[in-house]
Amino acid sequence: MNLRRGTVVASKAGHDKGSFFVVVRIENDFVYIADGRGRKLSCPKRKNIIHLAYTNTVLGEQEMNDDSKLSEALDPFNRKTGVF
């Protein structure tokens, strides 16, 4: 699968392990991810690509424009894992 902006990913390593995020930006071997709660779209977390598990879900631009909409879109993913 090609990783692109809007792809929902899960963290496989670090203190955020098991949490779901969305890819905001891609630069070389790193991506910038946000979840709309702890990591806002205005200040995404830089993460190595090898520390992420990809899903087949890609969010639309509507969810990518607002932190609250992003958080709502990721809520079903995080509820399954019990993170939020």
N, C-alpha and C positions, 0 to 999 in steps of 0.2 A: 504494500500500500504506500502511496505517496503521502508524505506528511505535508500538510498545508495549513494555512491560517484557518482557524475555526474547528480544527480536529480536536475531539475530546480525547484526552490522554489520562492515564493513571500513573502516579508516581510509584516507582519500584524501590527507591532508596531515599534516605534522608529522613528528617523529622516529619515530613509530609507523606511518608510512605502509605499507600492505600487510598489517598485522596485523589479526587478527579479534578482536572483542570482543563482549560482550553488553550490551544496554541494561539498566541497573539502575534508573534514575530519569529522568523527563522533566520539565524546567522551561522553559517558554517556548520560545526558540530554541536551547536547550542540552540536552544529555543527559549523563548520567553513565554511564560505561562501565567494565567490568572484564573481566579475562581470567583471573583466578585465579592468575596467576604474578606478573608485575611490578605489576599493578594488582589488588589484592585487593578483595573485595566490601565490606570495611569502610572502604576508602579509594579510591573510584572516581575516574576522571579526568573532569573536566568538558570537554566537547567541543562545538563548534558543529555543529549538524545538517548544515549544508552541506558539512562536511568528512567526511561518512560516506556509504558506499554500503551500501544495505540488501540483505539476502538474504531469501529466502522462508522461512527457518528460524526457528522460535520455540521456545526451550527451555522445558521444564517447570519447575515449582517445585522438583523434586528437585535439579536441577542448579544452581538459583539459591540454594540454602541453604548450599553448602559450596564453598570455593575449589578443593579438589582435584577435586570432581565437575565444576565449571565448566571447569577446565583440561582435563579428560578430554573433555568434550563439544566443546570448541573445537579440540582437537588435530587432528582430520581436516581442518579448514579451514586451519589454519596449516601443516600438513605439505605441502599442495598448493602453497603459496606459498614453502615453504622457510624460513619465519620461525623456527620452533622445530624 
